[in-house]
Amino acid sequence: MKLSVVIPAYNEEGSIAETLQTLYDKLVSEGIDHEIFVTNDNSKDNTVEILTNLQPIIPTLKFETNKGPNGFGFAVRYGLERFSGDCVAIMMADLSDSPDDLVKFYRTMVEGNWDCVFGNRWTKGGEVYDYPQTKKIINRIANFIVSMTIGVKYTDCTNAFKLYKRETMQGLKPFLSPHFNLTLELPLKAIVRGYSYTIVPNSWRNRKAGESKLKIKEMGSRYFFILLYCIIEKFFSRGDFQKKWD
């Protein structure tokens, strides 16, 4: 099963090379057929030059520039419309997500034939390094509200780092979120629409270079919109969007 990894990148000159080289080396060492698809989200720094120079070194690397509209959600969606694998993971360009965990996600999906594999940084076996305290408090409160409202025990919905089968991703369309709320839209739709999933512990490290693109103050109402949409779909759509079983 071919694995695609979609990575949105905006002004990531300080971390993109290490991220891609580390990821590529790990996937090759594990013998995993893959592609790495980077969406350059119209970066203003040297990200494109670095990606161009990396292509001869990393033969599985593909990148395209999303000329607009721009934003995290649009950049991820750009890659999700163009990946070629049988399954797809979303990872960050700053090496906050671990390639070791990606391999664990992939092996879990293959062995269990799951439609989705979700990580949980906050469960037993998960690890978080240098997570900003204010962001952590907001994250825990938001995920508690989501899990209670939707009625699931999963408490790390807002983390983008997850793995989906191609058929699952097709079943989650159309995508609604242009911003970071896409990280909530994808797993909630998968859960509400009846796709199978399992949860494994994973790790997270704060970025070494560059700035986080997530602006918490701007995202509250957008996350709420997606949560409300998924609640409405769950209770009022009469199963119109449910997974079609063979």
JOMOCOR-V354440 format. One record per backbone hydrogen bond with DSSP energy under -1.0 kcal/mol. CO is the residue of the C=O (numbers start at 1). NH is the residue of the N-H. Records with the same first field share a line. If there is no record, write none. Layout:
CO=NH / NH
//
This chain:
2=86 / 87
3=35
4=89
5=37
6=91
7=39
9=41
12=15 / 16
15=19
16=20
17=21
18=22
19=23
20=24
21=25
22=26
23=27
24=28
25=29
26=30
27=32
28=31
33=3
35=5
36=62
37=7
38=64
39=9
40=42 / 66
46=50
47=51
48=52
49=53
50=54
51=55
54=58
58=61
60=36
62=38
64=40
65=67
71=75
72=76
73=77
74=78
75=79
76=80
77=81
79=82 / 83
86=166
87=4
88=164
89=6
96=205
98=102
99=103
100=104
101=105
102=106
103=107
104=108
105=109
106=110
107=111
108=112
109=113
115=165
116=198
117=163
118=200
120=202
123=126
127=204
129=206
132=136
133=137
134=138
135=139
136=140
137=141
138=142
139=143
140=144
141=145
142=146
143=147
144=148
145=149
146=150
147=151 / 152
156=159
160=162
162=90
163=117
164=88
165=169
166=170
167=171
170=173
178=74
179=182
180=183
181=185
182=186
184=188
185=189
186=190
187=191
188=192
189=193
190=195
191=194
193=243
196=116
198=118
200=120
202=127
204=129
216=219
219=223
220=224
221=225
222=226
223=227
224=228
225=229
226=230
227=231
228=232
229=233
230=234
231=235
232=236
233=237
237=240
239=242
//
